[in-house]
Amino acid sequence: MHVDREVSSEKTMLNIRRFVKGSDEPVWVKVLNAAYKEYEDWRAITVEEMLADEESPNFDFGGRFIADLDGKPAGIVHARVDKFREESKGFINNLGVIPESRGRGVEERLAETAVDELRKRGMTVVQTWAHYKRKDRIRLWERMGFKLVRKSSMMEMELVETPSDIGENKQAAITPLRKNTEEDIEMLNWLDNECFKEHFNHRPVRIEETQHFLLNNPYFKEQDFFFTVLDEKKVGYVGVGIDERYNIEKNVKSGVILDIGVLKPYRRKGIGTRLMLHSLEVLKTKGMTKAVLGVDDFNPTKAIKLYEKVGFKVTKKDLTYENKL
C-alpha cells in the first residue's frame, strides 16, 4: 500500500512517509526534541530511551509517520493503537513540527494522516491532546471535529517543609514493594487495576506491563513503590521516581509522584494523605527539593483536592480531545 503523500508548489514540497524501524529513530528523536522543547516539563530524550520504549509490551510499531519538507524532516506523528484495549479507540501521540516549519500546513497534514491511519486500522474513536497555551493546536483539533472531553493538571510543590497532622491515618503502616518478588509485583498490578477501574480511559493493565514499568523504565531508573497496610491488608500504594536527565537538563532537584491509589472501601480515611506525606519524605531523603505530579481534573476520587491539601499547586493544563469516526 502506497502511503507517501506529496504537496508541492514552486517554493515547497511536503512528503508524508512511514517511519522505518531500525533507521528512522535518530530522525524521530531529533524532530521530537525540537518540537517539544518549548514545553516546560519536557526534557530531551535519547535514541537509547526510544529503543527502550519500544520494548514495552504494549508498544505499537505501526502508525508512525515523518513529514519531510523540502527534503528535510520537519514533523512527526504516531497514530497509536493499544493492542490490549478492547474498545476501538485510537490515539494521536507525538504530533510535533519543528518551530521553523510551523504555519506551512505540515501539522494539518500529519493530523489528517493520523486520523486516516486509525480509521483504516478499525478505530471508531480517536483521542488526542493539546497544551492549554497552544491555541493553534486547539484550533486545529476543533476544525477537524474534535471535542474537548477532559482536562488534566500538572502540579508541583516545594519540599522545604512538608506538612504533617493534616488528617493522615497514622494507624496505616507503610511497607516497601520488593521488585524482585513476584508476589509484590502481582499485588501492585492488582491494586492498580482495582483502584482505577472506574477512571477515564482505564483498561486492565497486564502483569507484564507492570513488570516492564518497574524493572525497565528508561526514564525513571530510580524509583520506589510502597504499600499501605490496614486491617492486615494492603489497601493502597504510591510510587515515586527521579528522572536524573531531567534534573540535569533543567538544573533542578525534582522528584515525581508516579502513581497513587487507594481501594474504594478505604477512601476518605486518611490513607491517601498518609501515602502522599510518606512519598514526599522519601523524595526529601533523596535530596529532592521539589515534587511534581499529574492528575485528571475530573478524577472520580477528587484526588486534586488531596494534592492541594498537601501543598501542590497547578502549573499547567493539558486538554484531551476526542472525535468519532
N, C-alpha and C positions, 0 to 999 in steps of 0.2 A: 504494500500500500504506500503510495506516494504522499508524504505529509508536508514536504517543504512548501512554503508559500512565499511568493515574492511580490513586493510592491515597488515599482521603480518610477523614477522621474528623471529629469535632467540632472538633479542635484543629489538624489539619494536612492539607495536600493536597500530594501528591508527583506531579509530572508529569515523565516522561522524554521528551524530544523530540530530534529530529535537529538536529545543528549546521547552521546556514545559512551557507554560504560567502559571504563578502563583507559580512556584518553581525555575525556572532557572534564574530569574532576578539577584540575587546576583552573580551567576557564570558569567553571561554575563558582568556585571559591572566590576568584578574583572579582567577578561581577557581583556576587552576593555581598561581599565585604564593602565594595564601593557603593552599592545601592542602599545598604542599611547603616552605614557609618553615622548618619545623622541622628539615629535613634539613641536616646540617652542610655538605654540599658543594653545596647548591642556592643559586643566586642568581636574582633576579627577571629574567624575560625580558620583552621588549617586543613590542608588536604588529608592529613592523617586522621583528624577528627571526623571529617566527612566519610572517609572509608570505614571508620569505626561505627558511625551511624548506620551505614549500610549493612552492618552485621546484626542489627536489631531484628528480632523475629517477625515484626510486622512492617518492615520497611518495604515500600512499593518502588520497584525498579522501573516501572513504566511511567509514562505521563510526564517526563521531564523534557522541557524544550529550551532552546537557546535562540535568542534573536541576534542576528548579525546585521549591523547597519553599516553600509558602505564597506563590507568585508571585515568588520571588526565586531567582536562580541559587545553587545550593548544592554542585553536584558535576559532574564531567565524566568521560568515559572514551572511549578510542579503541580500537575493535575493528579492528586493522590487518591488512591482507592485503598481503604482499610480492608484487607482480605479477611479479617476476623469479625468484621461488623456485619450483622445480618441485614440491617436496613440498607437500602440502596442510596446512601448519602456519600457523595464525594467531596473532596476538599481542594481548594486552590491555595497552595502554600508557596512561599518564597517568591512571590511576584515582585520583581525588582528591576529597575532600569537605572543605569549609572546616571548621575546628575546631568552631565553634559549632553546626554541623548534624550532627555525628557522633553515633552511637548512636540514630539515628531511622530506620534502615532504608534510608538513601539509598545507602550504599556497596553493600549487598547487591543492591539493585535495579539499580544500574548494572552490577555484575559479571554478574548474570543476563542483562541486556540485551545485554552484550558477547558472552557465550557464545552466546546465541541468534542474534545477528547473524553470528558467524563460522560457525555451523552452516549458516545459510541461504546463506552465500557459498561453501559447499562444503568448508570446512575439516574435517579429521578429527582434528587435534591442536591444542590451544590452549596457548600458553605465556604465562606472566606472571611477576611477581616480587614480592618483599616485602623491605623493610628488616628487618634482623635484630632490631631493637628494636620493630617494630610487631607485637606479639603479636596484636592484634585482626585485623590483615590476614592473618597466618599462619593464625589460626583460621578466618577466612572461606574461604580457599582450601581448607583441609583439609575443611571442611564440604561444600564443593562438589565434592569428589572429586579435587582436585589433589594430585599427589605431588611431593615435593622431588626434583629431578634434578640440581641444580648449586648450587655456592656460588662467589661471587667476592669479591674483596677490593679495597678502596680502600687504597692505601699512600701514604705520604709520607716525606720526609726533609728535613732542614735542609741548606742548601748552604754552611754556614760553611766547611767544608773537605772537598772531595770527595776520595775515596781515589785511590790510584794503586798500580801494581805489585801488582795483585791477580789477575793471570792474564790481563790483556788481551793480545790479539795485536798487538804493535807493528809487525808487518810489514804489517798490513792498512791500506790507505790510505783516507782519508775524502774524499769529493767531494760538493759540494752539488748538490741537484736544481735544475734550471733550469725554473721554472714556465712560461716562455714557449717551451719547447722540447718539441715533440710526442714526440720520441724518449724524453726523460726521463719524461714522464707515462706513456707506454706501458710503460716499464721498471718504474716504480713499481707500476703496475697488475698487471703480470705477477708481480713479486716478491710482492706482497700475496697474490695468489691461490695462488701456488706454496708460499709459506711457511705458509699457513693452511688448505690444503685438507684436512688431517686433523683440524681443530679442530671442536669442538662448534658447531652452528648455521651452519657456513660454507656459503655458496653463492657461486658466482663473482661477483666484483664487476665490473661493466661499466665500460668506459673512461669513459663519460660521468659515472658516479658519482665516479670518481677525480678527474676534471676539476672537478666541482662542489665536492668537498671542498677541493681545493687552491685554487681561484680564487674561490669564492662562499660559503665557510663563514661564517655570520653571527656565530659565537661566537668563533672564533679567527682574527681578521683578521690577527694577527701570528703567522705560523707558518713553520717551516723544516723541510725534509726533507733527509736526507743518505744517500748510498750508501756502502757499504764495498766496496773493491775488493781482490781477492786473486787471484793467478794470472791477472791481466789480465781478470778477470770481476767484474761487480757481483754480489755474493753475499749482500747483506743491506741493510737500510735502517733508519732511525729518523726519527721526526718529533717535533718539539716545538712547542708553541703557548702563547700567552699570552692569556688572556681578561681584557681590561682592565676590563670592567664587574664581573667577579667580584672582581678585586683591589681596586677602589674600594669596592664594597659591603662586603667583608669586612675592608678595611683591612690587606691583606697584599700581599706581592710573591711571588706563586706562579706557577710555570710547570707545564705539563703534558707528560708524555711521551705523545704521541698514539698512537703505534704503533711497534712494533719487530718485525723478523722477520729470520731467517737461513735460507738454504736448507739443507735437511736434510743433504746431504753435508758441509756446512761447520760443523755444530754441534759443540759441545764442543771448539772450537779457539780459544776466547778472543775470537771475533768479536763475540758479543753483549755481552760485557764492554766491549770497545773502543767499541762503539756507545753503550752506556749512559754511559760516562765522558765521551765526546765530547758527548753531549746535555746532560749536567749542566753541563759547562763553558760550553756555548752559553748556557744559561739564566743562569748566573752573569754572563757578559759583558753580558747584557741587564738586569742589575740585580736579578734574582730572588734571593730568599733561601730559597725552599722549592720543592720539586718534588713532584708527585703523579702517580699513575698508577692504572689499574685492571687487574686480572688475574683470569683464570679459575683458581680454586684447583686444578682438575683438568686444567689445560693439559698436553697430552702432552709438551711440551718441558720441563716443570717450571720454567717461567720464574720462578715466585715465588722459587725458590732463588737465581737470579741477582740479583733485585732486593734480596733480603735481604743478599746478599754485598756489594752496592754501598752499602747503608746504609738502604734503605727499611724501614719498619715498618707493619704493618697498623693502620688506624684505624677501619675499619668493614667489615661484611659485607653483601652482598645475596644473597638466596636466590631461585633460579629454580624455578618450579613448572610442571608440565605435566599436562594432562588429555586423555584420549582421548574423543572424542565418539561 
